[in-house]
Amino acid sequence: MKNIIITGATSFIGVRLLQQLEKTNNKTYAVVRPNSVNRNKLMKFSDIEIIELAQENISELKQYVDRCDVCYHLAWSGTRGLERLNESLQKQNFNNTINTFQTVKELGCTVFIGAGSQAEYGNITDVITEETPPRPMTAYGKYKLESCIKLNKLAEINNMRFVWGRIFSLYGEEDFHETLIMQALEKMKANETLDMTEGTQYWNYLYVGDLVKLLIELGCISEAYGIFNLASNDTRLLKEYILEMKQALDSESEINFGAIPYRKEGKMSIRPSINKLLKMLPDRKYDFEKFKNVIVKI
């Protein structure tokens, strides 16, 4: 049995990760903010230990846990909107991340898995591989990248296996209500008109349930090390996703493509390569959930 620590346990990803880990014979510690408004999301889990601890005080984790084998570090504030541009907030996230690594190292951790982001790459029009030079456009992307670089060095020095999953666009049950997918779902279920951009940018959506399975796989594979793009095998025009959603829901909504202009930075596409990820999986293949099958369940 392994001792697994998850920071950011009440997050969109964290709750699903706990659901998967509940099926394993491990001891899981869920680290959450003191007085977290989302703490109730963890009440359905009977076999986890909840630790209320601010990330700024993560060094105090040693008062609650005797040993750590694997750490999934998901905690990160300011992941949406203008907070992504907040330099001081994002720098604090970086500091918290490094302190988390140092703390679990002292607890004997041998595997550290961090949640990176497509924002580390910036606006790339070509296919994005793990070797694509990153050019982050926000403080959020900048400090995610800085965390990746620093953690990689620390892991090598301390003989710890380090995995950094650069996560692309997620969707799934109970996602943030202002995402395009969730807003479109609300409109389509009510058969209301949906205004959009032209939708001619390439995009990739990964189901959150697939993401956590991949994170667990990477945590178990001893050869897995370094950066992995975490995306689905379904890259296509955003417009095609929206039309498939309408068909899957049998919606009568009118979709006005082009009613909303692109931002002043222009059209942003994402075309992630997951070849490195697929080669690392034990059976060299992975069955991703089909977009239309998930949409009807949300």
ROMAR-80470 format. One line per 4 residues: number of its first residue (from 1); their letters; for each residue x, y, z of N, C-alpha, C. Coordinates in pm, whole numbers, plus 50000, padded with zeros to 5 digits. Layout:
BEGIN
NUM = A = X,Y,Z,X,Y,Z,X,Y,Z; ...
This chain:
BEGIN
1 = MKNI = 50084,49880,50000,50000,50000,50000,50088,50125,50000; 50054,50221,49913,50130,50345,49904,50055,50459,49972; 50132,50553,50023,50075,50677,50075,50078,50781,49964; 49960,50828,49925,49949,50922,49814,49895,51055,49866
5 = IITG = 49961,51162,49831,49917,51296,49870,49869,51371,49746; 49751,51432,49759,49696,51514,49650,49673,51655,49702; 49739,51752,49644,49708,51892,49675,49603,51940,49574; 49525,52041,49614,49418,52085,49525,49313,51978,49508
9 = ATSF = 49283,51906,49616,49198,51787,49608,49052,51818,49576; 49006,51941,49600,48866,51973,49572,48847,52031,49431; 48954,52037,49354,48947,52095,49220,48875,52003,49123; 48847,52054,49005,48781,51979,48898,48855,51847,48873
13 = IGVR = 48988,51854,48869,49069,51734,48847,49080,51653,48975; 49102,51721,49087,49130,51653,49213,49020,51557,49255; 48895,51598,49245,48783,51513,49287,48778,51386,49201; 48800,51401,49070,48798,51283,48982,48916,51191,49008
17 = LLQQ = 49029,51250,49042,49146,51168,49075,49119,51085,49201; 49055,51146,49299,49018,51073,49420,48923,50958,49388; 48830,50981,49296,48736,50876,49258,48808,50754,49202; 48911,50779,49121,48987,50668,49063,49076,50601,49167
21 = LEKT = 49139,50680,49251,49230,50624,49351,49155,50545,49458; 49027,50576,49475,48945,50504,49573,48934,50356,49537; 48956,50326,49408,48945,50188,49360,49074,50110,49384; 49178,50177,49433,49306,50112,49456,49329,50087,49604
25 = NNKT = 49425,50003,49633,49456,49969,49773,49566,50060,49825; 49537,50190,49833,49635,50288,49878,49572,50379,49984; 49659,50444,50059,49614,50544,50155,49629,50682,50092; 49518,50757,50084,49519,50886,50016,49494,50999,50113
29 = YAVV = 49578,51101,50104,49564,51223,50184,49523,51336,50089; 49413,51401,50119,49361,51511,50038,49388,51644,50107; 49475,51725,50049,49510,51854,50107,49419,51961,50048; 49347,52033,50136,49254,52136,50092,49278,52264,50171
33 = RPNS = 49229,52375,50116,49240,52502,50187,49158,52497,50317; 49204,52563,50421,49121,52574,50543,48988,52641,50510; 48880,52586,50563,48745,52639,50539,48708,52643,50391; 48757,52549,50315,48727,52543,50172,48577,52528,50150
37 = VNRN = 48523,52610,50059,48380,52603,50029,48346,52476,49952; 48448,52409,49898,48425,52288,49820,48457,52160,49898; 48482,52174,50028,48518,52059,50108,48409,51951,50105; 48285,51993,50090,48174,51897,50089,48184,51799,49972
41 = KLMK = 48260,51835,49868,48276,51744,49754,48350,51616,49794; 48421,51622,49905,48501,51507,49949,48428,51417,50047; 48308,51459,50088,48235,51383,50190,48193,51245,50140; 48186,51226,50010,48143,51096,49957,48254,50992,49962
45 = FSDI = 48376,51036,49992,48488,50943,49998,48509,50899,50143; 48499,50768,50165,48505,50717,50303,48646,50681,50348; 48736,50663,50252,48867,50608,50289,48981,50705,50255; 48959,50835,50274,49066,50931,50255,49082,51013,50383
49 = EIIE = 49197,51072,50400,49219,51160,50513,49231,51303,50461; 49144,51391,50509,49144,51530,50464,49232,51614,50556; 49321,51690,50494,49411,51777,50568,49385,51921,50525; 49339,52005,50616,49316,52146,50586,49446,52223,50609
53 = LAQE = 49504,52269,50498,49634,52334,50508,49653,52426,50389; 49677,52554,50415,49703,52650,50308,49834,52616,50239; 49839,52639,50109,49961,52607,50035,50081,52686,50087; 50057,52805,50138,50166,52886,50192,50228,52820,50316
57 = NISE = 50154,52728,50378,50201,52660,50498,50226,52511,50473; 50254,52476,50349,50263,52335,50312,50373,52261,50387; 50473,52332,50437,50580,52266,50513,50527,52201,50640; 50409,52246,50687,50348,52188,50807,50284,52052,50780
61 = LKQY = 50286,52010,50654,50228,51881,50617,50290,51767,50698; 50415,51786,50736,50488,51683,50812,50426,51657,50950; 50340,51748,50993,50271,51727,51121,50154,51629,51107; 50110,51604,50984,49992,51522,50959,50024,51388,50892
65 = VDRC = 50137,51382,50822,50171,51264,50743,50311,51216,50782; 50325,51086,50800,50456,51029,50834,50539,50994,50711; 50469,50959,50603,50540,50914,50484,50460,50948,50359; 50532,50979,50252,50468,51002,50122,50543,50922,50017
69 = DVCY = 50469,50846,49937,50531,50772,49827,50511,50844,49694; 50389,50893,49673,50355,50962,49548,50281,51091,49581; 50318,51199,49513,50248,51326,49531,50194,51374,49397; 50063,51403,49394,49999,51468,49279,49977,51614,49319
73 = HLAW = 50054,51703,49260,50042,51844,49296,49952,51916,49195; 49828,51941,49237,49729,52006,49151,49697,52149,49196; 49734,52183,49320,49696,52314,49375,49761,52427,49298; 49679,52524,49257,49729,52642,49184,49616,52744,49181
77 = SGTR = 49639,52861,49235,49537,52966,49237,49545,53052,49112; 49431,53114,49077,49430,53209,48966,49446,53145,48830; 49365,53043,48803,49378,52969,48677,49288,53025,48566; 49205,53126,48598,49111,53176,48498,49113,53329,48490
81 = GLER = 49070,53380,48376,49048,53523,48358,49171,53608,48383; 49148,53727,48437,49255,53824,48458,49357,53779,48562; 49317,53685,48649,49412,53637,48749,49531,53566,48685; 49515,53521,48563,49627,53459,48492,49738,53560,48464
85 = LNES = 49704,53687,48466,49802,53792,48439,49864,53848,48565; 49818,53803,48680,49863,53855,48808,50000,53798,48843; 50103,53879,48825,50241,53834,48842,50269,53785,48984; 50227,53862,49084,50257,53825,49223,50184,53697,49263
89 = LQKQ = 50058,53683,49221,49982,53563,49252,50046,53439,49190; 50084,53451,49063,50142,53337,48993,50281,53303,49046; 50356,53403,49089,50487,53377,49149,50470,53303,49282; 50366,53338,49357,50339,53268,49483,50305,53122,49457
93 = NFNN = 50231,53097,49349,50202,52959,49310,50331,52882,49283; 50424,52947,49216,50554,52885,49188,50625,52850,49319; 50630,52946,49410,50696,52922,49539,50628,52809,49616; 50496,52807,49614,50421,52701,49682,50453,52564,49622
97 = TINT = 50466,52561,49491,50496,52435,49422,50633,52381,49462; 50732,52469,49464,50867,52426,49503,50869,52383,49649; 50798,52454,49734,50791,52417,49875,50720,52283,49895; 50619,52256,49811,50551,52127,49818,50648,52015,49785
101 = FQTV = 50727,52035,49680,50826,51935,49642,50923,51909,49757; 50975,52015,49815,51073,52001,49923,51012,51929,50043; 50886,51958,50070,50819,51897,50186,50797,51748,50166; 50744,51709,50050,50718,51566,50028,50849,51489,50011
105 = KELG = 50953,51557,49963,51084,51492,49954,51129,51449,50093; 51110,51536,50190,51149,51504,50328,51064,51392,50386; 50948,51369,50327,50860,51260,50370,50887,51130,50295; 50992,51132,50212,51032,51010,50142,50970,50991,50006
109 = CTVF = 50907,51093,49950,50840,51081,49820,50938,51038,49710; 50894,50943,49628,50977,50896,49517,50920,50932,49380; 50792,50973,49378,50728,51011,49251,50651,51141,49271; 50685,51244,49192,50617,51372,49200,50554,51401,49065
113 = IGAG = 50421,51419,49065,50347,51443,48941,50283,51580,48949; 50323,51669,48858,50273,51806,48858,50179,51832,48743; 50087,51926,48765,49989,51964,48663,50038,52086,48588; 50090,52065,48468,50129,52175,48382,50012,52222,48298
117 = SQAE = 50040,52302,48197,49933,52361,48116,49979,52388,47974; 49882,52383,47882,49908,52423,47744,49951,52569,47737; 49918,52648,47841,49955,52790,47843,50106,52809,47845; 50181,52705,47879,50326,52715,47877,50379,52733,47735
121 = YGNI = 50306,52680,47637,50351,52687,47498,50321,52823,47435; 50214,52889,47478,50173,53013,47414,50093,52983,47288; 50092,53078,47196,50013,53065,47073,50099,53001,46964; 50084,52871,46947,50160,52794,46849,50064,52746,46741
125 = TDVI = 50094,52775,46617,50005,52734,46507,50037,52594,46457; 50162,52550,46474,50201,52417,46429,50160,52311,46530; 50184,52185,46495,50161,52075,46588,50255,52094,46708; 50201,52074,46828,50276,52097,46951,50326,51965,47008
129 = TEET = 50458,51949,47012,50518,51834,47077,50583,51880,47207; 50632,51786,47285,50700,51821,47409,50831,51895,47383; 50882,51888,47260,51005,51959,47225,50978,52098,47167; 50851,52133,47147,50818,52266,47095,50866,52372,47194
133 = PPRP = 50945,52471,47148,50993,52575,47240,50875,52652,47301; 50865,52655,47433,50753,52726,47497,50770,52877,47490; 50658,52946,47465,50657,53093,47463,50531,53141,47534; 50526,53126,47666,50405,53162,47740,50370,53309,47724
137 = MTAY = 50240,53338,47720,50191,53474,47697,50131,53536,47823; 50123,53458,47931,50064,53506,48056,50157,53472,48172; 50136,53540,48285,50212,53507,48405,50181,53365,48449; 50058,53322,48429,50019,53185,48460,50105,53085,48384
141 = GKYK = 50113,53102,48253,50195,53012,48171,50342,53022,48205; 50388,53143,48233,50529,53167,48266,50570,53091,48391; 50490,53099,48497,50528,53036,48622,50498,52886,48625; 50406,52840,48541,50393,52696,48522,50521,52642,48459
145 = LESC = 50570,52713,48358,50693,52672,48291,50812,52677,48386; 50822,52784,48465,50930,52795,48562,50925,52681,48663; 50805,52642,48703,50790,52530,48795,50841,52401,48733; 50806,52379,48608,50850,52259,48537,51002,52251,48532
149 = IKLN = 51066,52360,48496,51213,52363,48483,51281,52340,48618; 51233,52410,48720,51294,52399,48853,51272,52260,48911; 51151,52207,48899,51121,52075,48955,51201,51966,48886; 51221,51980,48757,51299,51881,48684,51442,51874,48738
153 = KLAE = 51500,51990,48766,51636,51995,48822,51640,51936,48962; 51541,51973,49044,51537,51922,49181,51518,51771,49183; 51436,51720,49093,51410,51576,49089,51537,51500,49052; 51613,51552,48958,51737,51486,48918,51837,51484,49034
157 = INNM = 51848,51596,49105,51940,51605,49218,51901,51508,49329; 51770,51491,49350,51720,51412,49462,51678,51270,49423; 51710,51232,49300,51678,51097,49252,51531,51064,49269; 51446,51158,49233,51302,51140,49240,51245,51136,49099
161 = RFVW = 51150,51046,49074,51088,51043,48941,50989,51158,48929; 51002,51235,48823,50923,51357,48804,50846,51350,48674; 50715,51373,48683,50627,51377,48565,50555,51510,48564; 50559,51578,48451,50491,51706,48435,50393,51693,48318
165 = GRIF = 50264,51687,48353,50162,51672,48250,50111,51806,48202; 50143,51841,48079,50091,51966,48022,49950,51939,47971; 49853,51988,48047,49713,51956,48024,49651,52054,47924; 49586,51997,47823,49516,52079,47724,49368,52091,47767
169 = SLYG = 49283,52137,47681,49147,52175,47719,49066,52056,47772; 49016,52073,47894,48936,51970,47958,48787,52000,47947; 48707,51897,47963,48563,51914,47977,48511,51795,48058; 48390,51810,48110,48331,51701,48187,48228,51751,48285
173 = EEDF = 48171,51657,48358,48067,51688,48455,48118,51787,48559; 48033,51884,48594,48061,51983,48699,48182,52072,48666; 48206,52091,48540,48311,52184,48498,48268,52327,48529; 48362,52420,48524,48335,52562,48546,48228,52609,48447
177 = HETL = 48127,52678,48498,48008,52708,48417,48032,52805,48303; 48145,52877,48304,48169,52976,48200,48257,52925,48086; 48291,52797,48085,48366,52744,47971,48274,52740,47849; 48334,52735,47731,48254,52730,47608,48164,52607,47607
181 = IMQA = 48216,52492,47645,48137,52369,47642,48017,52380,47735; 48038,52428,47856,47927,52434,47952,47824,52539,47912; 47869,52653,47858,47775,52754,47812,47695,52704,47693; 47764,52636,47600,47695,52583,47483,47595,52476,47522
185 = LEKM = 47631,52393,47619,47538,52291,47667,47411,52354,47723; 47429,52457,47804,47313,52523,47864,47220,52579,47756; 47279,52642,47656,47199,52701,47548,47128,52592,47467; 47203,52487,47434,47147,52383,47348,47038,52303,47416
189 = KANE = 47053,52278,47546,46950,52204,47618,46820,52284,47627; 46834,52417,47622,46715,52504,47626,46671,52546,47486; 46739,52491,47383,46709,52524,47243,46719,52674,47216; 46816,52739,47283,46838,52882,47264,46948,52908,47161
193 = TLDM = 46947,53028,47106,47047,53066,47007,47186,53076,47070; 47285,53026,46998,47424,53030,47045,47508,53112,46948; 47564,53222,46998,47654,53304,46918,47798,53260,46944; 47876,53251,46834,48013,53202,46845,48105,53275,46749
197 = TEGT = 48234,53248,46764,48330,53289,46662,48307,53201,46540; 48389,53217,46439,48374,53132,46319,48399,52985,46352; 48476,52960,46457,48503,52822,46497,48597,52749,46403; 48680,52825,46331,48769,52763,46232,48909,52737,46287
201 = QYWN = 48927,52757,46419,49054,52722,46481,49055,52574,46517; 49173,52513,46512,49184,52374,46556,49181,52368,46708; 49115,52263,46760,49105,52249,46904,49112,52102,46943; 49132,52079,47070,49140,51942,47122,49077,51941,47260
205 = YLYV = 48982,51852,47281,48917,51840,47412,48948,51704,47472; 48985,51705,47600,49014,51583,47675,48915,51571,47789; 48849,51457,47798,48754,51431,47906,48830,51417,48037; 48780,51484,48142,48851,51484,48270,48867,51343,48326
209 = GDLV = 48773,51255,48296,48785,51116,48340,48904,51046,48275; 48929,51077,48147,49047,51022,48080,49174,51080,48139; 49171,51209,48170,49290,51273,48225,49338,51204,48352; 49247,51181,48446,49292,51123,48574,49341,50980,48556
213 = KLLI = 49283,50907,48463,49334,50772,48435,49476,50779,48380; 49502,50878,48295,49636,50895,48240,49735,50935,48348; 49692,51022,48439,49780,51063,48549,49817,50944,48636; 49721,50857,48662,49749,50738,48743,49842,50642,48669
217 = ELGC = 49817,50625,48538,49906,50540,48457,50049,50591,48464; 50067,50722,48445,50202,50780,48446,50265,50768,48584; 50182,50770,48687,50234,50753,48822,50285,50612,48848; 50231,50515,48774,50266,50375,48796,50379,50325,48706
221 = ISEA = 50402,50392,48594,50501,50344,48497,50639,50399,48535; 50727,50311,48575,50858,50354,48627,50943,50424,48521; 50916,50398,48393,50995,50460,48286,50946,50601,48251; 50828,50637,48301,50772,50769,48268,50845,50878,48345
225 = YGIF = 50898,50973,48270,50973,51083,48333,50965,51206,48242; 50952,51322,48304,50957,51447,48230,50821,51494,48181; 50822,51568,48073,50703,51636,48021,50622,51544,47931; 50490,51546,47952,50397,51474,47864,50282,51567,47828
229 = NLAS = 50252,51579,47699,50129,51647,47659,50011,51557,47694; 49917,51612,47769,49798,51536,47807,49678,51595,47732; 49641,51525,47627,49531,51568,47540,49467,51441,47485; 49362,51457,47406,49297,51340,47345,49359,51315,47207
233 = NDTR = 49309,51215,47141,49352,51186,47004,49253,51244,46903; 49180,51346,46944,49072,51404,46862,49094,51554,46844; 49180,51589,46749,49203,51730,46716,49129,51763,46587; 49047,51866,46592,48970,51907,46474,48924,52050,46490
237 = LLKE = 48851,52103,46391,48801,52239,46399,48701,52251,46515; 48710,52360,46588,48618,52382,46699,48473,52376,46653; 48448,52425,46533,48313,52424,46477,48256,52282,46471; 48341,52186,46442,48295,52047,46433,48252,51992,46568
241 = YILE = 48324,52032,46674,48284,51992,46809,48143,52044,46841; 48120,52171,46809,47992,52234,46843,47877,52171,46765; 47899,52143,46639,47795,52080,46558,47767,51938,46605; 47872,51866,46647,47851,51732,46701,47773,51737,46831
245 = MKQA = 47799,51838,46912,47726,51855,47037,47577,51877,47009; 47548,51963,46915,47408,51990,46880,47338,51863,46833; 47406,51784,46752,47347,51660,46701,47326,51559,46814; 47425,51547,46902,47416,51450,47011,47301,51483,47105
249 = LDSE = 47276,51612,47126,47170,51656,47216,47035,51668,47146; 47035,51649,47012,46913,51667,46933,46853,51804,46961; 46942,51904,46962,46900,52040,46996,46848,52115,46874; 46756,52207,46899,46703,52293,46793,46767,52432,46796
253 = SEIN = 46873,52446,46872,46940,52577,46881,46994,52621,46746; 46983,52751,46722,47047,52810,46604,47188,52853,46645; 47287,52814,46567,47425,52848,46600,47474,52952,46500; 47508,53069,46551,47554,53180,46467,47706,53185,46467
257 = FGAI = 47768,53106,46380,47912,53110,46368,47956,53243,46307; 48053,53307,46368,48102,53435,46319,48036,53555,46384; 47938,53532,46471,47869,53644,46536,47960,53713,46637; 48056,53641,46690,48152,53696,46787,48290,53703,46721
261 = PYRK = 48353,53820,46720,48485,53830,46658,48592,53763,46744; 48701,53725,46679,48815,53673,46755,48878,53787,46833; 48953,53753,46937,49023,53853,47017,49125,53927,46930; 49173,54039,46980,49268,54119,46904,49397,54044,46875
265 = EGKM = 49430,53941,46959,49550,53862,46934,49532,53770,46814; 49409,53758,46767,49383,53673,46652,49333,53535,46693; 49316,53451,46594,49264,53316,46613,49373,53227,46674; 49338,53158,46782,49433,53069,46848,49390,52924,46829
269 = SIRP = 49482,52844,46775,49455,52702,46755,49544,52619,46847; 49499,52500,46882,49585,52405,46952,49581,52271,46880; 49701,52220,46852,49714,52092,46781,49819,52008,46852; 49784,51951,46966,49883,51878,47046,49916,51740,46989
273 = SINK = 50042,51705,46995,50084,51569,46965,50091,51491,47096; 50035,51370,47096,50042,51285,47216,50118,51155,47186; 50205,51160,47086,50280,51040,47050,50365,50989,47166; 50431,51080,47237,50514,51039,47350,50430,50969,47457
277 = LLKM = 50313,51024,47484,50222,50965,47584,50179,50826,47543; 50135,50810,47418,50084,50681,47373,50192,50574,47371; 50314,50612,47339,50425,50516,47339,50459,50469,47480; 50428,50553,47580,50461,50520,47718,50360,50426,47782
281 = LPDR = 50237,50426,47733,50133,50342,47794,50164,50194,47774; 50132,50111,47872,50174,49971,47871,50138,49893,47744; 50016,49910,47694,49975,49832,47577,49981,49913,47448; 50047,50030,47458,50068,50116,47340,49939,50167,47278
285 = KYDF = 49830,50163,47350,49708,50223,47300,49623,50267,47418; 49531,50358,47391,49443,50406,47496,49309,50442,47433; 49201,50394,47491,49068,50420,47437,49009,50544,47503; 49017,50657,47436,48961,50781,47489,48809,50779,47477
289 = EKFK = 48745,50841,47576,48600,50856,47568,48563,50942,47448; 48462,50901,47374,48419,50978,47258,48343,51102,47303; 48372,51214,47240,48314,51343,47278,48162,51337,47285; 48097,51285,47182,47950,51286,47179,47891,51196,47288
293 = NVIV = 47962,51090,47326,47912,51002,47430,47917,51067,47568; 48017,51151,47589,48028,51222,47718,47926,51335,47725; 47910,51407,47616,47822,51525,47614,47680,51490,47659; 47629,51377,47617,47491,51344,47653,47477,51307,47800
297 = KI = 47590,51284,47869,47586,51247,48011,47603,51368,48103; 47652,51480,48048,47679,51597,48132,47549,51671,48164
